[in-house]
């Protein structure tokens, strides 16, 4: 049976009012049978998400040489996986959004017509699971049965993917109970693309040189082939929780965003829930697990990567972290940068492509200031500090349950989510962008989110200083036209009460002075910026109007005890109209690629910015 026929069969069992092609347990069983007929696995196992199931799979993979059990004295119930060197990261060039019309995918996505892609997938998935077990993984994104949660099912021939899904989602029989009760579910299919003939010996990391990561937003499906790594195989993550869910949210009136969630509490016991969108290498995980330097302040983690946000009946914006675990980048995570993350990894963790110490523990660059004298690197080779290469792959990862994080908020699994008080957008900017600026209103905040960018810093990335656009930090993850995404954000704002909508801010920890040094210390000191943001939400502090938004009064920003360079604070908030006018020109060029889909409100915001810059009196 072909993939096109499978989709037709699913649709035939569905009431026309159903928003998805996948509903009910009978449709699930029929779908599993149809995928099995296509992929021809040797066996089918329905997963229940139990500890016994996880233990059985890890023992199997250790026996097969596909996992290394770490020293239980240092990392109980923890394992190291080493991937094939060709399978170490997401493959954006092979990631596709397949909508009926190309313009619905937009200029920032790779588009192929659905019929054409299904024909291609027919060829690669036919017999792709021969000699392997196909696992049926029912899962919930968000607390099972929660108001903002969604269900999915992944079929996979990768035990590594099954174990990872068990950490990253709520997986098992409770999900099947909801499906049996008629709840809809998103269909995801994954194969490493390495069938085994009778007598074939398997390899430690099966994969295929040909790779496909395909999203069909209109039928709510994901098909992934050829990779066993991370988000290519853990389909609940970026594929479902962002690409498919963003399209679902647009249809149903909510948002799926690449955002962390934290709970900030001040010395008086007042709490503020904050969502923040940051592109890569902009301090996202460090903020999600921040330990404030300010006495009496605390940050608790709700989510480190993805947030689903929905307008509530009370006029506020409510959010959940749909994930149950962290799939974090290991290099750069250490005692001096993110002690909370290090403490989270005490055990029950799957490490991928990090280095192995001689005592059976793991290590990666940044974990400690001084590397061990000898390691086995991520490719299984001897390594010493003089080897001239990283011991851990730069994209090496850890997969661990969020519940192990010592500062998870008590409401991180609230079924209805938490009310959002502030939304932050950040990029890595050495120039122009102040340490913090508040949007004047929701529309201005959407304009800020749509124009988020980072400056390229190395020749390998392109021209130094050139802006790398990543609107809403969603460039690789939006499942539909990015301009429509901005329009959807504008429409969400219309559903919120003016006095209850989150305040929106842009932050920038990375501004530099004339000597090329960072002006702001960052890390735990970023709590000082959060303090000012909380003050704006509560009405405790004022702000001054500028051409780009509302800036702090310098006396309201607590910098006591900081060793800032002379004039650093003033430089952190300096607004140069000429440089911002140049940036406005670049924004217009960026917006132009979206043609008539660009919301008129954003064109108006750009024109208003230019007017304010032109009428600003130079300091």
Buried (B, 14 or more C-beta within 10 A) or exposed (E): BBBBBBBEBBBEBBEEEBEBBBBBBEBBEBBBBBBBEBBBBBEBBBBBBEEEBBEEBBEEBEEEEBBBBBBEEBBEBBBBBBBBEBBBBBBEEBBBBBBEEBBBBBBBBBBBEBEEBBEBBBEBBBEBBBBBBBBBBBBBBBBBBBBBBBBBBBBBBBBBBBBBBBBBBBBBEBBBBBBEEEBBBBBBBBBBBBBBEEEEEEEBBBBBEEBBBBBBBBBBBBBBBBBBBBBBBBBBBBBBBBBBBBBBBBBEEBBBBBBBBBBBBBEEEEBBBBBBBBBEEBBBBBBBBBBBBBEEBBBBBBBBBBBBBBBBEEEBBBBBBBBBBBBBBBBBBBEEBBBBBBBBBBBBBBBBBBBBBEEBBBBBBBBEEEBBEBBBBBBEEEBEEEBEEBBBBBBBBBBBBBEBBEBBBEBBBBEBBBBBBBBBBBBBBBBBBBBBBBBBBBBBBBBBBBBBBBBBBEEEEEEEEEBBBBBBBBBBBBBBBBBBBBBBBBEBBEBBEEEBBBBBBBBBBBBBBEEEEBBBBBBBBBBBBBBBBBBBBEEEBEBEEBBBBBBBEEEBBBBEEBEBEEEBBEBBBBBBBEEBBEBBEBBEEBBEBBEEBBBEBBEEBBEBBBEBBEEBEEE
